[in-house]
Amino acid sequence: MALLMRTENRHVSINIDIKPGNDPKRLFTLMHEIVTGYDGYETSLGPRLVLGLWHPRYLGPALDIVPYMRRVHIGVSPSFAREHFWEACDGFSLRFAALSSTDGAAFRAECRAAGKDLCASLSSPSCYYY
């Protein structure tokens, strides 16, 4: 965190891949304790920490404990993303194959219209932004 708060690194964001086996309350509480130790964390640090969420059970704790962090759903289904993550997430990282379908094209248009970030992943966590 100290490295991120250096003046020359204020443009850097970090994607934090929250795995399904992590205990959300424990993890987000520990993250909150660390992040809140920095002056101006709500605007200068928190928004640059991006939570990659695979499962809906992480949304409530993320919103309650670390609401100043951005949230992105990582998944394989536009319909699942719409149903469980649309309102609470700032963006989505979905498999390229899912985004190349008819429903995927509609989802891409919905994200564009709503100003939500969208990236397509191949077989790795790396993203290619549209």
Residue pairs with C-beta under 8 A, 6 or more apart in sequence:
1 34
1 35
1 37
1 38
1 45
3 9
4 10
4 12
4 14
4 45
4 48
5 38
5 44
5 45
10 44
12 48
13 48
13 49
13 50
14 48
14 49
14 50
15 50
15 52
15 72
15 125
16 31
16 49
16 50
16 51
16 52
17 52
17 74
17 125
18 24
18 27
18 51
18 52
18 53
18 54
18 58
19 54
20 54
20 55
24 57
24 58
24 60
24 61
24 62
25 61
25 65
28 61
28 62
28 65
28 66
29 65
31 49
31 65
31 66
31 69
32 65
32 66
35 41
35 45
35 46
35 49
35 66
35 68
35 69
38 44
38 45
41 68
42 68
43 68
46 66
46 68
46 69
47 68
47 69
47 70
49 66
49 69
49 70
50 69
50 70
50 71
50 72
50 90
51 58
51 62
51 66
51 69
51 70
51 71
51 72
52 72
52 73
52 74
52 93
52 125
53 59
53 62
53 71
53 72
53 73
53 74
53 85
53 89
54 73
54 74
54 75
56 84
56 85
59 71
59 84
59 85
59 88
59 89
62 69
62 71
62 88
63 71
63 88
70 90
70 91
71 85
71 88
71 89
71 90
72 89
72 90
72 91
72 92
72 93
72 117
73 81
73 84
73 85
73 89
73 91
73 92
73 93
73 94
74 92
74 93
74 94
74 121
74 125
75 81
75 85
75 92
75 93
75 94
75 95
76 94
76 95
76 98
77 94
77 98
78 94
78 98
78 99
78 101
78 103
78 104
78 106
78 107
79 103
81 89
81 92
81 94
81 107
82 107
82 110
85 92
89 116
90 116
90 117
91 111
91 116
91 117
91 118
91 119
92 107
92 111
92 116
92 117
92 118
92 119
93 118
93 119
93 120
93 121
93 125
93 127
94 104
94 107
94 118
94 119
94 120
94 121
95 120
95 121
95 122
96 120
96 121
96 122
96 128
98 104
99 105
99 107
99 108
99 118
99 120
107 118
108 118
108 130
110 116
111 117
111 118
112 118
117 129
118 129
118 130
119 127
119 128
119 129
119 130
120 127
120 128
120 130
121 127
121 128
122 128
